[in-house]
Amino acid sequence: MNFSTEQIRAHVAALGPWFHNLDLGGVMTAPDHFLGDYPRTKWRRFADSIPQDLSGCSVLDIGCNAGFYSLEMKRRGADRVLGIDFDDAYLAQARFAAEISGLQVGFEKLSVYDVASLHERFDVVLFMGVLYHLRHPLLALDLVREHVVGGMMVFQCMLRGSMQVEETPKDAAFFATDAFDAPSYPKLHFIEHRYAQDPTNWWAPNRACVEAMLRSSGFELIDHPEEEVYLCKCAGRPAGEGAVYPARGASA
Ligand SMILES: C[S@@+](CC[C@H](N)C(=O)[O-])C[C@H]1O[C@@H](n2cnc3c(N)ncnc32)[C@H](O)[C@@H]1O
């Protein structure tokens, strides 16, 4: 179906509010976004670190929202792109955006905690801007590592607190408590109420913490192209076999 600019504008208004500022036939979906032209400005800072040609690749976009990154992956020629999110309103936006953009992208309602039900590993997994919205972030990371990452994971997280990173202590004596006060100690700040008026923000890790959590879930950090963005691949098994050991029977 062909939409006039006025029809696109009307659909965009009806499907709002939008978090992703997409350009749909000249109609911007979130022109007043508090982060500016988001996420395009962030994408520009790490776009060159993702292969330009994704032909032959499958992509899973976890927490796809209105599909900005899913659409960009399809524009790079990925064979199959699947965006998942647990929010129906965002999925409706993503489906409309794909239709207006003329791009074949699948969008499904699925929580990150249920990725095992996909029974598929993807060449590229995007796990961006979701971790700090989860009450159980390590469980989610372990599940993503265990069930869907087949090649590269592009990971992004809001970071708060110190950006210092030092080698994580392998052990410490019981009464040696000073280490915990060091700015570079991995810290996951718990948000009991709201942060930035958003009740879905549960955690605000510092940089050392997010890097340690990724390693602990069995990821190797292979690039850090933007302050909040990491490219990862699967390394060893999650520390302590992770939180997902009951699922091992199914994947073994
Ligand atoms: C801050 S937005 C990030 C959107 C996009 N990935 C990006 O980087 O711009 C967080 C998204 O994660 C989704 N989300 C939150 N919890 C989720 C869950 N348990 N499973 C799947 N998606 C979730 C939200 O609905 C929202 O679309």
PDBQT file of the ligand as one rigid body, heavy atoms in Angstrom, charges set to zero:
ROOT
HETATM    1  C1  LIG A 301      15.867   1.862  25.696  1.00  0.00    +0.000 C 
HETATM    2  S1  LIG A 301      14.965   0.871  24.583  1.00  0.00    +0.000 S 
HETATM    3  C2  LIG A 301      16.279   0.345  23.486  1.00  0.00    +0.000 C 
HETATM    4  C3  LIG A 301      15.790   0.168  22.096  1.00  0.00    +0.000 C 
HETATM    5  C4  LIG A 301      16.848  -0.203  21.061  1.00  0.00    +0.000 C 
HETATM    6  N1  LIG A 301      17.406  -1.507  21.288  1.00  0.00    +0.000 N 
HETATM    7  C5  LIG A 301      17.943   0.821  21.041  1.00  0.00    +0.000 C 
HETATM    8  O1  LIG A 301      19.087   0.501  21.397  1.00  0.00    +0.000 OA
HETATM    9  O2  LIG A 301      17.674   1.951  20.650  1.00  0.00    +0.000 OA
HETATM   10  C6  LIG A 301      14.639  -0.621  25.493  1.00  0.00    +0.000 C 
HETATM   11  C7  LIG A 301      13.736  -1.592  24.743  1.00  0.00    +0.000 C 
HETATM   12  O3  LIG A 301      13.822  -2.861  25.411  1.00  0.00    +0.000 OA
HETATM   13  C8  LIG A 301      12.525  -3.410  25.464  1.00  0.00    +0.000 C 
HETATM   14  N2  LIG A 301      12.503  -4.379  26.555  1.00  0.00    +0.000 N 
HETATM   15  C9  LIG A 301      12.542  -4.138  27.885  1.00  0.00    +0.000 A 
HETATM   16  N3  LIG A 301      12.499  -5.278  28.575  1.00  0.00    +0.000 NA
HETATM   17  C10 LIG A 301      12.434  -6.282  27.664  1.00  0.00    +0.000 A 
HETATM   18  C11 LIG A 301      12.349  -7.692  27.743  1.00  0.00    +0.000 A 
HETATM   19  N4  LIG A 301      12.311  -8.316  28.923  1.00  0.00    +0.000 N 
HETATM   20  N5  LIG A 301      12.337  -8.396  26.605  1.00  0.00    +0.000 NA
HETATM   21  C12 LIG A 301      12.365  -7.781  25.401  1.00  0.00    +0.000 A 
HETATM   22  N6  LIG A 301      12.423  -6.447  25.253  1.00  0.00    +0.000 NA
HETATM   23  C13 LIG A 301      12.450  -5.708  26.375  1.00  0.00    +0.000 A 
HETATM   24  C14 LIG A 301      11.613  -2.203  25.652  1.00  0.00    +0.000 C 
HETATM   25  O4  LIG A 301      10.266  -2.489  25.323  1.00  0.00    +0.000 OA
HETATM   26  C15 LIG A 301      12.274  -1.192  24.730  1.00  0.00    +0.000 C 
HETATM   27  O5  LIG A 301      11.771  -1.276  23.421  1.00  0.00    +0.000 OA
ENDROOT
TORSDOF 0
